Amino acid sequence: MCRMLIALGKFSVEPLLGSLSCAAQDQASTHELNEAKGRGTYVHKDGWGIAYLKRTHWTVKKSLLPLFADEGKKEFYGLKTKAVLIHARKRSKGELNEENTHPFFAKHRKEGEIVFAHNGTISGNITCSKPEKVRGSTDSERLFEAILEHFSPEHPEIIRETIARCKDWDGTNVILATAKKTFISVNFKRYPHYFGMVLGKKPGLVCVSSERLPLLKNVTWEKIKNGEILVIDHKTLQVERHN
């Protein structure tokens, strides 16, 4: 189970990394998994990754260090991009290694390069027709491959339908991004504060995150509904909602 965000438009990467570092330390909000013992007791320390877009190409970098403890993140502070995806992992399935660290990357037969991040744990079987493409041992990467089998930007409900076929999960949220659009799917059966995601906006910026980002200023935040899919156009920043 993890913390993650995607930002689109005009932004600085440094406050995004700082905010997600705060969330990874379990200091950004109080939720069901820390409310008994307080903030700081549900830490996401099992590696982190970043994907950023240059023209039509995604670059993915990963680290096995905790995001909040990794001085290497500073190399991205001055990064110039109009789309960035950041993920901090708390592992529940799969070892601590690069293959199991998000974001995941794939080349789709029609949509080109795609990056993917997931928050949640799927304990049941995830059926995909080409399991040999899955390099690591996480449920997240296997879910990514299952979604890609039928993925089409014109039918974003495929993401939700693929998740619905999976068994034994409390929450499973997805960020999937092509070079042109980002697709967000929010799904939870319990822990609405932890598994809920939020949409943040200000002129020239759209951001979706596991939690409100404390270092992002002048942003208006709203909760994304359970079961909702958002489709965000990278050029116009228009947000379509699919219930």
C-alpha positions as CSV (number, residue, x, y, z in Angstrom):
1,M,0.0,0.0,0.0
2,C,1.4,3.3,-1.1
3,R,1.2,7.1,-1.5
4,M,1.3,8.5,-5.0
5,L,0.6,11.6,-7.1
6,I,0.5,12.9,-10.6
7,A,0.9,16.6,-11.5
8,L,0.1,18.1,-15.0
9,G,0.6,21.5,-16.3
10,K,2.9,24.2,-14.7
11,F,4.5,23.3,-11.4
12,S,7.8,22.9,-9.5
13,V,8.8,19.3,-8.7
14,E,10.5,20.2,-5.4
15,P,7.3,20.9,-3.4
16,L,5.7,17.7,-4.9
17,L,8.6,15.6,-3.7
18,G,8.6,17.4,-0.4
19,S,4.8,16.9,0.1
20,L,4.9,13.2,-0.9
21,S,7.9,12.7,1.5
22,C,5.7,14.1,4.2
23,A,2.9,11.7,3.3
24,A,5.4,8.8,3.1
25,Q,6.4,9.6,6.7
26,D,2.8,9.4,7.6
27,Q,2.7,13.1,8.7
28,A,0.4,14.7,6.1
29,S,-3.0,13.4,7.4
30,T,-4.7,11.2,10.0
31,H,-6.4,8.1,8.5
32,E,-7.8,4.7,9.6
33,L,-4.4,3.1,9.6
34,N,-2.7,5.5,12.0
35,E,-5.6,7.0,14.0
36,A,-5.1,4.6,17.0
37,K,-1.4,5.4,17.5
38,G,-1.1,8.7,15.7
39,R,0.7,10.1,12.7
40,G,4.1,8.7,11.9
41,T,3.1,5.1,12.7
42,Y,2.3,3.9,9.1
43,V,5.4,4.8,7.2
44,H,6.0,4.2,3.5
45,K,9.7,3.4,3.3
46,D,10.1,0.6,0.7
47,G,11.5,2.6,-2.2
48,W,10.1,5.2,-4.5
49,G,10.0,6.1,-8.1
50,I,9.4,9.0,-10.5
51,A,8.2,9.2,-14.1
52,Y,8.3,12.4,-16.1
53,L,7.3,13.3,-19.6
54,K,9.6,14.8,-22.3
55,R,7.6,15.4,-25.4
56,T,6.0,12.0,-26.1
57,H,8.5,9.9,-24.0
58,W,8.4,8.9,-20.4
59,T,11.6,8.6,-18.3
60,V,11.4,6.4,-15.2
61,K,13.8,6.5,-12.3
62,K,13.6,4.3,-9.2
63,S,15.3,4.1,-5.8
64,L,15.2,1.5,-3.1
65,L,15.7,4.1,-0.4
66,P,12.7,5.7,1.4
67,L,11.7,8.9,-0.4
68,F,12.0,11.0,2.7
69,A,15.6,9.7,3.3
70,D,16.9,9.7,-0.2
71,E,19.1,12.8,-1.0
72,G,19.1,11.7,-4.6
73,K,15.6,13.2,-5.0
74,K,17.3,16.6,-5.1
75,E,18.4,16.0,-8.7
76,F,14.8,16.3,-9.8
77,Y,14.1,19.6,-8.0
78,G,14.8,21.7,-11.1
79,L,13.2,19.3,-13.5
80,K,11.3,20.9,-16.4
81,T,8.3,18.8,-17.4
82,K,4.5,19.2,-17.9
83,A,3.7,15.7,-16.4
84,V,5.2,13.9,-13.4
85,L,4.2,10.8,-11.6
86,I,5.7,10.0,-8.1
87,H,5.1,7.0,-6.0
88,A,6.3,6.0,-2.5
89,R,5.9,2.3,-1.7
90,K,4.9,0.4,1.4
91,R,5.3,-3.1,0.3
92,S,2.6,-5.8,1.0
93,K,3.4,-8.2,-1.9
94,G,6.8,-8.6,-3.5
95,E,10.4,-8.1,-2.3
96,L,12.2,-4.8,-2.0
97,N,13.8,-4.5,-5.4
98,E,13.7,-2.3,-8.5
99,E,11.4,-4.6,-10.5
100,N,8.7,-4.2,-7.8
101,T,9.2,-0.5,-7.4
102,H,6.6,1.8,-9.1
103,P,6.0,3.5,-11.5
104,F,5.9,0.6,-14.1
105,F,6.5,1.3,-17.8
106,A,5.2,-0.5,-20.9
107,K,4.7,0.1,-24.6
108,H,1.1,-0.3,-25.7
109,R,0.4,-1.5,-29.3
110,K,-1.7,1.6,-30.0
111,E,-1.0,4.2,-27.3
112,G,2.7,4.1,-27.2
113,E,4.5,4.5,-23.9
114,I,2.4,4.2,-20.7
115,V,3.4,4.5,-17.0
116,F,1.4,3.1,-14.1
117,A,1.2,3.3,-10.3
118,H,-1.0,1.6,-7.8
119,N,-2.1,1.9,-4.2
120,G,-3.6,-1.1,-2.6
121,T,-3.2,-4.8,-2.2
122,I,-5.0,-7.5,-4.3
123,S,-4.7,-10.8,-2.5
124,G,-6.7,-12.8,-5.0
125,N,-5.6,-14.0,-8.4
126,I,-5.2,-11.5,-11.2
127,T,-5.7,-13.1,-14.6
128,C,-3.6,-11.8,-17.5
129,S,-3.0,-13.6,-20.8
130,K,0.7,-12.9,-20.9
131,P,2.1,-13.4,-17.4
132,E,5.6,-13.7,-18.9
133,K,5.6,-9.9,-19.4
134,V,5.5,-9.4,-15.6
135,R,9.1,-8.9,-14.4
136,G,8.5,-8.5,-10.7
137,S,6.4,-10.2,-8.1
138,T,3.8,-7.5,-7.2
139,D,0.1,-7.6,-7.6
140,S,0.4,-4.1,-9.0
141,E,2.5,-4.9,-12.0
142,R,0.2,-7.9,-12.8
143,L,-2.8,-5.6,-12.6
144,F,-1.1,-3.2,-15.0
145,E,-0.6,-6.0,-17.5
146,A,-4.2,-7.2,-17.1
147,I,-5.5,-3.7,-17.8
148,L,-3.3,-3.2,-20.8
149,E,-4.8,-6.3,-22.5
150,H,-8.0,-4.4,-23.3
151,F,-7.0,-0.8,-22.6
152,S,-8.5,1.9,-24.8
153,P,-8.6,5.7,-24.1
154,E,-12.1,5.7,-25.5
155,H,-13.3,3.2,-22.9
156,P,-11.7,4.1,-19.6
157,E,-14.2,1.9,-17.8
158,I,-12.0,-1.0,-18.8
159,I,-9.8,-0.1,-15.9
160,R,-12.6,-0.3,-13.4
161,E,-14.0,-3.5,-14.9
162,T,-10.5,-5.2,-14.7
163,I,-10.3,-4.3,-11.0
164,A,-13.8,-5.5,-10.4
165,R,-12.8,-9.0,-11.7
166,C,-10.1,-9.2,-9.0
167,K,-10.8,-10.8,-5.7
168,D,-9.9,-10.0,-2.1
169,W,-9.0,-6.3,-1.9
170,D,-9.9,-3.5,0.4
171,G,-8.8,-0.7,-1.9
172,T,-7.1,-0.4,-5.3
173,N,-6.4,2.9,-6.8
174,V,-4.7,3.4,-10.2
175,I,-2.8,6.1,-12.0
176,L,-2.3,5.2,-15.7
177,A,-0.8,7.8,-18.0
178,T,0.0,7.9,-21.7
179,A,1.8,10.8,-23.4
180,K,-1.6,12.5,-24.0
181,K,-3.9,11.6,-21.2
182,T,-4.0,10.5,-17.6
183,F,-6.5,8.0,-16.2
184,I,-7.3,7.8,-12.5
185,S,-9.4,5.0,-11.0
186,V,-10.5,5.2,-7.3
187,N,-11.9,2.1,-5.7
188,F,-12.2,1.1,-2.0
189,K,-14.3,-1.1,0.2
190,R,-13.0,0.2,3.5
191,Y,-10.6,2.8,4.9
192,P,-12.0,5.7,2.9
193,H,-9.6,8.2,4.3
194,Y,-6.5,6.1,3.5
195,F,-7.6,4.8,0.2
196,G,-9.5,8.0,-0.9
197,M,-7.8,10.2,-3.4
198,V,-8.1,14.0,-4.0
199,L,-8.1,16.2,-7.0
200,G,-6.3,19.6,-6.8
201,K,-6.6,22.5,-9.2
202,K,-5.3,26.0,-9.7
203,P,-4.8,28.0,-12.9
204,G,-2.4,26.0,-15.1
205,L,-2.2,23.0,-12.8
206,V,-4.1,19.8,-12.2
207,C,-2.9,17.3,-9.5
208,V,-4.3,14.0,-8.2
209,S,-2.8,12.6,-5.0
210,S,-3.4,10.1,-2.2
211,E,-3.5,13.0,0.2
212,R,-3.6,16.8,0.1
213,L,-0.1,18.1,-0.6
214,P,0.9,20.5,2.2
215,L,3.6,22.3,0.2
216,L,1.5,23.0,-2.8
217,K,0.1,26.5,-2.5
218,N,-3.2,28.1,-3.7
219,V,-4.7,24.8,-4.7
220,T,-8.3,23.9,-4.3
221,W,-8.8,20.3,-3.3
222,E,-11.8,18.0,-3.6
223,K,-12.3,14.3,-2.9
224,I,-12.7,11.9,-5.8
225,K,-15.8,9.7,-5.5
226,N,-15.4,6.1,-4.8
227,G,-15.8,4.2,-8.1
228,E,-15.1,7.3,-10.2
229,I,-12.7,7.4,-13.1
230,L,-11.1,10.7,-14.1
231,V,-9.6,11.3,-17.6
232,I,-7.3,14.3,-17.8
233,D,-6.1,15.8,-21.1
234,H,-2.5,16.8,-20.8
235,K,-2.8,19.7,-23.3
236,T,-6.0,21.3,-22.1
237,L,-6.0,20.1,-18.5
238,Q,-9.7,19.3,-18.9
239,V,-11.0,16.7,-16.4
240,E,-13.7,14.3,-17.5
241,R,-15.5,12.3,-14.9
242,H,-16.9,8.8,-15.5
243,N,-19.1,7.5,-12.7
